[in-house]
Amino acid sequence: MKRKWKVFLILILVLLVGGGILASVKMNQRGVVTVQTGRVARQSLVAVVTASGEIKPKNYINLGANAMGPLTEIRVKEGDRVRKGQVVAQIENTQAGADVAAQQAAIRSAEADSAASEANARAADDAIATANAGLAKAQAELERTKLNIARADQLYKDQLLAKQDYDQKKAEYDTAVASIEDAKTRVAQAKSMKNQALAQQRSSQTRVAQAQANLRRFDDVLNKYQVVAPLDGIVTNLPVRVGETVVQGIQSSPGSTIMTVADMSLITAEVKVDETDIVNVKLGQSADVTIDAMPNMTFKGHVSEIGNTAILRSTGVAASQSAVSSQEAKDFKVVIALDNPPDDIRPGLSCTGKIVTATRQNALSIPIQALTVRQKGELLPPSKDGVQAATKVDPATEKANKEEIQGVFVVANGKAEFRKVETGITGATDIEVVKGLNDGDEIITGSYKVIRTLRNEATVKIDNKTPVKTETS
């Protein structure tokens, strides 16, 4: 019986000693935080902006209807190559063609009238010439009779000429004077007829010009019934058939789209970049483009265009054109020109572009998850009793204590020391440190929960063992 009590007492003593040791260990570990750490190191960093979009040709035009009517002919099919100026479709144009024919007849009639007026003008010139010749003849006859009447006057005074002969000379002279006036009248009449003929000629020429202008107008209307390719390219979309009625667009309604012609010599990837990344995108930056329909292939390109208008992500409408004010996320259009696009590429294929916005060689870097933010007041040293002072402060100091500071926790003498850092470019998993850390510094990198809740100058325990994944049945 005594032996059993001795064993029982020894067991109790062992349990008490073990409990004391365990309690002592727990007391020593109180407030110790288990963390994962890493080293500040130098490496090459590449900042990449990733955005999705679709493949589009650089130049493409939707051919719409410029006139209303049924399609009587479509001369191409989807996938055909067309040349600039080629007629690719025809709209019914009976009335427009009749207007052109009628106007051509009107031009021929006006030209005939113009030719007749020109002939009248030439005839008037001949009449003027004839009248001038008659005037010259009358003037010569006047000079002859003037000389005769002068001699007759002298002879009649000398009583060497009979009265009858003198009267005859006088009558010839008076007739010559009257002929002069008649000839001058005929010249003036001929000139008046010429002026009238010239006026008729100008009028007929004006009618010809007017008819030609109307013909150009009717020709233009007739040409609108033909659908012409505006550039060399490929027909990428042909949504209509022969016999369908097409209409031209008006202010409040778009017109019918007959087909799309695209210049496939320059292919682009049109992607939408988040508003937080667009400030880093610049013209000429290199990019890698992957196409969903062509796996395991990457195409090189460069940024050729950057949009200046924000696009609402939910509607795809420009924010400036939206009638509803919204605080939702916005994107910006960025166009990436592919350097060597494949021959079998098609517009509309989904793609992803990775734009290289910056590179750093031998940059001091840390893992992105090590970066955290603390308020300035949270970094104040605790009081002697281990509790941060809660004394009343003025509003200015309180506002200053709420200032957020970006930094990392550095392990120093077994404690987590918050250190403010300035960062540079961001890579896939690491971020550049411009100021605040040195090469080789040991920083706390995990876990996420620890970094989010860790307090400045907390005692830490380093455990960098890789967690063992448990298999689930």
C-alpha positions in Angstrom: 0.0 0.0 0.0 2.8 2.4 0.8 4.5 1.5 -2.5 1.3 2.5 -4.5 1.2 5.9 -2.7 4.8 6.5 -3.5 4.2 5.9 -7.2 1.0 8.0 -7.2 2.9 10.9 -5.5 5.8 10.6 -8.1 3.3 10.8 -11.0 1.6 13.9 -9.5 5.0 15.5 -9.0 6.0 14.8 -12.7 2.7 16.2 -13.9 3.2 19.3 -11.8 6.7 19.8 -13.1 5.7 19.2 -16.7 2.8 21.6 -16.4 5.1 24.3 -14.9 7.5 23.9 -17.8 4.7 24.1 -20.4 3.2 27.1 -18.7 6.7 28.8 -18.6 7.1 28.1 -22.4 3.7 29.5 -23.1 4.4 32.6 -21.0 7.6 33.2 -22.9 5.9 32.8 -26.3 3.1 35.2 -25.5 3.0 38.0 -28.0 5.4 36.2 -30.4 4.2 36.2 -34.1 5.3 33.5 -36.5 6.3 35.1 -39.8 7.8 34.2 -43.2 10.8 36.2 -44.4 12.8 36.9 -47.5 15.8 39.0 -48.6 15.9 42.3 -50.5 17.7 41.3 -53.7 18.6 42.8 -57.0 17.1 41.5 -60.3 15.8 42.7 -63.6 12.2 43.9 -63.5 9.7 44.4 -66.4 6.5 46.4 -65.9 3.7 45.0 -68.0 0.2 46.2 -68.6 -2.2 43.4 -69.6 -5.4 44.1 -71.5 -7.9 42.1 -73.6 -9.6 43.1 -76.8 -10.0 41.9 -80.4 -8.1 41.8 -83.7 -9.0 44.6 -86.1 -7.5 45.8 -89.4 -6.0 49.3 -89.2 -8.1 50.5 -92.1 -11.6 49.2 -92.7 -14.7 50.9 -94.1 -18.4 49.9 -93.8 -19.9 50.5 -97.2 -23.4 51.9 -96.6 -26.2 52.8 -99.0 -26.2 56.3 -100.6 -29.6 55.7 -102.3 -32.8 53.8 -101.5 -33.9 50.7 -103.5 -33.5 47.0 -103.9 -30.1 45.5 -104.6 -30.1 44.2 -108.2 -26.6 42.8 -108.2 -23.8 41.9 -105.8 -20.6 41.3 -107.7 -18.4 40.0 -104.8 -18.6 37.4 -102.0 -17.2 37.4 -98.5 -13.4 36.9 -98.6 -12.9 38.3 -102.1 -10.2 40.8 -102.8 -11.3 44.1 -104.3 -9.5 47.1 -105.8 -10.1 50.7 -105.2 -12.8 52.1 -107.4 -14.2 48.7 -108.2 -18.1 48.4 -108.4 -19.0 45.8 -105.9 -22.8 46.1 -105.9 -25.7 47.7 -107.8 -28.9 49.3 -106.6 -32.0 49.6 -108.9 -31.6 52.9 -110.8 -34.3 53.2 -113.5 -35.5 56.7 -112.6 -32.0 58.0 -112.0 -30.9 56.6 -115.4 -33.9 58.1 -117.1 -33.1 61.5 -115.6 -29.5 61.3 -117.0 -30.8 60.4 -120.5 -33.3 63.3 -120.5 -30.6 65.7 -119.4 -28.2 64.5 -122.1 -31.0 65.2 -124.7 -31.5 68.7 -123.1 -27.7 69.3 -123.5 -27.9 68.3 -127.2 -30.8 70.7 -127.8 -29.0 73.5 -126.0 -25.9 72.9 -128.0 -27.9 73.0 -131.2 -29.4 76.4 -130.2 -25.9 77.6 -129.4 -24.6 76.6 -132.8 -27.6 78.4 -134.4 -26.9 81.6 -132.5 -23.2 81.3 -133.5 -24.3 81.1 -137.1 -26.5 84.1 -136.7 -23.6 86.0 -135.2 -21.4 85.2 -138.2 -24.2 86.2 -140.6 -24.5 89.5 -138.7 -20.8 90.0 -139.2 -21.3 89.5 -143.0 -24.3 91.9 -143.0 -22.1 94.6 -141.2 -19.4 94.1 -143.8 -22.0 94.4 -146.6 -23.4 97.6 -145.0 -20.0 99.1 -144.6 -19.3 98.4 -148.3 -22.5 100.1 -149.3 -21.6 103.1 -147.1 -18.2 103.3 -148.7 -19.8 103.1 -152.2 -22.4 105.9 -151.2 -19.6 108.1 -149.9 -17.7 107.7 -153.2 -20.8 108.5 -155.1 -21.3 111.5 -152.9 -17.8 112.8 -153.7 -18.4 112.3 -157.4 -21.7 114.1 -157.4 -20.2 116.8 -155.2 -17.6 117.5 -157.8 -20.1 117.5 -160.6 -22.5 119.9 -158.9 -19.5 122.3 -158.2 -18.6 122.3 -161.9 -22.3 122.6 -162.8 -22.7 125.6 -160.5 -19.8 127.5 -162.3 -21.0 126.6 -165.8 -24.6 127.6 -164.9 -23.4 131.0 -163.6 -21.4 131.4 -166.8 -24.6 130.5 -168.7 -22.7 127.7 -170.3 -25.0 124.9 -168.9 -28.7 124.5 -169.5 -31.1 124.7 -166.6 -32.3 121.2 -167.3 -28.7 119.7 -167.1 -28.0 121.7 -163.9 -31.1 120.4 -162.3 -30.1 116.9 -163.2 -26.7 117.3 -161.5 -28.4 118.8 -158.5 -30.7 115.9 -158.2 -27.8 113.4 -158.5 -26.1 115.2 -155.7 -29.2 115.2 -153.4 -29.7 111.5 -154.2 -26.0 110.8 -153.1 -26.5 112.6 -149.8 -29.7 110.6 -149.1 -27.9 107.4 -150.0 -25.2 108.2 -147.4 -27.8 108.4 -144.6 -29.5 105.2 -145.8 -26.1 103.4 -145.9 -25.3 104.6 -142.3 -28.8 103.3 -141.2 -28.1 99.9 -142.7 -24.7 99.7 -140.9 -26.3 100.6 -137.6 -29.0 98.0 -138.2 -26.5 95.3 -139.1 -24.5 96.1 -135.9 -27.7 96.0 -133.8 -28.5 92.6 -135.4 -25.0 91.4 -134.4 -25.5 92.5 -130.8 -28.8 90.6 -130.7 -27.1 87.5 -132.2 -24.3 87.8 -129.6 -26.8 88.1 -126.8 -28.7 85.0 -128.1 -25.3 83.2 -128.3 -24.4 84.0 -124.7 -27.9 82.9 -123.6 -27.6 79.6 -125.5 -24.1 79.0 -124.0 -25.5 79.7 -120.6 -28.3 77.2 -121.2 -25.6 74.7 -122.3 -23.6 75.3 -119.1 -26.7 75.0 -117.0 -27.7 71.7 -118.7 -24.2 70.3 -118.2 -24.3 71.2 -114.5 -27.7 69.5 -114.2 -26.2 66.5 -116.0 -23.3 66.3 -113.5 -25.9 66.4 -110.7 -27.9 63.6 -112.2 -24.7 61.7 -112.9 -23.8 62.0 -109.3 -27.2 60.8 -108.2 -26.9 57.9 -110.7 -23.5 57.0 -109.4 -24.9 56.7 -105.8 -26.8 53.7 -107.0 -23.4 52.0 -107.5 -21.5 50.7 -104.4 -17.8 51.3 -105.1 -14.8 49.9 -103.1 -13.0 52.9 -101.5 -9.7 51.1 -101.0 -7.8 47.9 -101.9 -8.7 45.1 -99.4 -10.8 42.1 -98.6 -14.6 41.8 -98.1 -14.8 40.8 -94.5 -18.5 41.2 -94.0 -21.4 40.8 -96.4 -24.7 40.9 -94.5 -27.2 41.5 -97.4 -28.5 39.6 -100.4 -29.7 40.4 -103.9 -33.3 41.7 -103.8 -33.1 43.2 -100.3 -34.0 46.9 -100.1 -31.4 49.2 -98.7 -31.8 52.8 -97.4 -29.5 55.7 -96.9 -28.9 57.0 -93.4 -30.4 60.0 -91.9 -29.6 62.1 -88.8 -31.5 59.9 -86.4 -31.1 56.5 -88.0 -28.1 54.8 -89.6 -28.3 53.6 -93.2 -28.0 50.0 -94.4 -24.6 48.4 -94.3 -24.0 46.5 -97.5 -20.5 45.2 -96.8 -17.2 45.8 -95.0 -13.9 46.2 -96.9 -10.8 45.9 -94.8 -7.1 46.6 -95.7 -5.5 43.5 -94.2 -1.9 44.7 -94.9 -1.8 46.3 -91.4 -3.4 44.3 -88.6 -3.9 45.7 -85.1 -5.0 44.5 -81.7 -7.5 46.9 -80.2 -7.5 46.4 -76.4 -9.1 48.2 -73.5 -6.6 49.3 -70.8 -7.8 50.0 -67.2 -7.8 53.7 -66.2 -5.2 53.0 -63.5 -2.7 51.7 -66.0 -3.3 54.0 -69.0 -0.9 56.7 -67.6 2.0 54.3 -68.0 1.2 53.4 -71.7 3.2 55.4 -74.3 3.3 55.4 -78.1 5.9 53.1 -79.5 6.1 50.8 -76.5 6.7 47.1 -77.4 3.9 44.6 -76.8 3.3 40.8 -77.0 -0.1 39.8 -78.4 -1.6 36.3 -78.0 -4.7 35.2 -79.9 -7.2 32.8 -78.3 -7.7 31.0 -81.6 -4.0 30.5 -82.1 -2.7 28.9 -78.9 1.0 28.7 -78.0 1.8 31.6 -80.4 2.9 35.1 -79.5 3.1 38.0 -81.9 5.3 41.1 -81.5 3.9 44.6 -81.9 4.1 48.1 -80.7 1.6 50.7 -79.4 0.4 52.9 -82.4 -2.6 54.7 -80.9 -3.8 55.7 -77.4 -7.4 56.9 -76.9 -8.1 60.0 -75.0 -11.7 59.3 -74.2 -12.7 57.1 -71.3 -15.1 54.3 -72.1 -17.6 53.0 -69.5 -16.8 49.3 -68.9 -20.5 48.2 -68.6 -21.9 49.9 -71.7 -18.9 50.5 -74.0 -20.1 54.1 -74.5 -17.7 57.1 -74.1 -18.1 58.6 -70.7 -18.4 62.1 -72.2 -21.4 60.9 -74.2 -23.2 59.1 -71.4 -26.3 60.9 -70.1 -25.9 59.3 -66.6 -23.0 60.3 -64.3 -21.3 57.1 -63.2 -18.4 56.3 -60.9 -17.9 52.9 -62.4 -14.6 51.6 -63.7 -13.5 53.0 -67.1 -11.2 51.8 -69.8 -9.2 53.5 -72.6 -8.7 52.2 -76.1 -5.2 51.3 -77.0 -4.2 50.1 -80.5 -1.3 47.7 -80.9 0.1 47.3 -84.5 1.3 43.7 -85.1 4.8 43.7 -86.7 4.3 40.4 -88.6 0.7 39.2 -88.6 0.0 35.7 -89.8 -1.8 35.2 -93.2 -4.7 33.3 -91.7 -5.6 36.0 -89.1 -9.2 37.2 -89.1 -10.9 40.4 -87.8 -12.8 39.9 -84.6 -10.6 37.3 -83.0 -10.2 37.7 -79.2 -6.7 38.6 -78.1 -4.7 39.7 -75.1 -2.0 42.3 -75.2 0.9 42.6 -72.8 2.5 46.1 -73.1 5.9 46.6 -71.7 5.7 50.0 -70.0 9.2 50.0 -68.3 12.3 47.9 -67.6 14.9 48.0 -64.9 18.2 46.2 -64.9 19.7 45.2 -61.5 16.9 46.8 -59.6 16.6 46.5 -55.8 13.3 44.6 -55.4 11.0 43.0 -52.9 7.9 40.7 -53.3 4.8 42.7 -53.9 3.0 41.0 -51.0 5.6 42.4 -48.5 4.4 45.9 -49.2 1.8 47.2 -46.7 0.3 50.5 -45.4 0.1 51.8 -41.8 -1.2 55.0 -40.3 1.4 57.2 -38.8 -0.3 56.9 -35.4 0.0 53.1 -35.4 3.8 53.4 -35.6 4.2 55.5 -32.4 6.2 53.7 -29.7 4.1 52.0 -26.9 4.3 53.3 -23.3 6.3 51.6 -20.6 3.4 49.3 -19.7 3.3 48.1 -23.3 0.2 50.0 -24.2 0.2 52.8 -26.7 -0.5 56.2 -25.1 -4.1 57.3 -25.4 -3.7 60.9 -24.3 -5.9 63.5 -25.7 -4.3 65.2 -28.8 -5.2 68.3 -30.7 -7.1 67.9 -34.1 -4.0 68.7 -36.2 -1.9 66.0 -34.5 -4.8 63.6 -34.8 -5.1 64.3 -38.5 -1.3 63.8 -38.9 -1.5 60.5 -37.1 -4.0 59.3 -39.7 -1.6 59.8 -42.5 -1.0 56.6 -44.4 2.6 55.4 -44.9 3.7 52.8 -47.3 6.5 50.4 -46.2 7.6 47.0 -45.2 8.5 45.2 -42.0 12.2 44.5 -41.5 13.4 41.8 -39.0 15.8 43.5 -36.6 16.9 41.8 -33.3 14.0 39.4 -33.4 11.4 42.2 -33.8 9.4 43.5 -36.7 10.5 47.1 -37.5 8.3 49.1 -39.9 10.3 50.9 -42.5 9.0 53.5 -44.9 9.9 52.8 -48.6 9.6 54.5 -51.9 8.8 52.2 -54.9 9.4 52.3 -58.6 8.0 50.0 -61.3 6.0 46.9 -60.6 6.9 43.5 -62.2 4.8 40.3 -62.3 5.6 39.3 -58.6 8.1 41.9 -57.4 8.3 45.7 -57.1 11.2 48.0 -57.3 12.4 49.8 -54.1 13.9 53.2 -54.8 14.5 54.3 -51.2 14.3 52.8 -47.7 15.9 49.4 -47.9 19.4 48.0 -48.6 20.5 44.9 -50.5 20.2 41.9 -48.3 17.8 43.3 -45.7 15.5 40.6 -44.3 11.9 41.5 -44.6 8.7 39.9 -43.7 6.9 38.5 -46.7 4.0 36.5 -45.1 1.6 35.4 -44.4 -0.9 37.9 -45.8 -2.9 37.9 -42.6 0.2 38.5 -40.5 1.4 41.4 -42.7 -2.1 43.0 -42.5 -2.3 42.8 -38.7 1.4 42.9 -37.6 2.3 45.8 -35.3 5.5 47.7 -35.2 8.2 46.3 -33.0 6.3 43.1 -32.4 8.4 40.1 -31.4 8.5 37.6 -34.3 9.5 34.0 -34.9 10.7 33.1 -38.3 9.3 30.0 -39.9 10.2 29.6 -43.6 9.2 26.0 -43.9 7.1 25.2 -46.9 3.6 24.4 -45.7 2.6 20.8 -46.3 -0.5 20.4 -48.4 -2.9 17.9 -47.0 -4.6 15.6 -49.5 -8.3 15.7 -49.6 -10.3 12.6 -50.3 
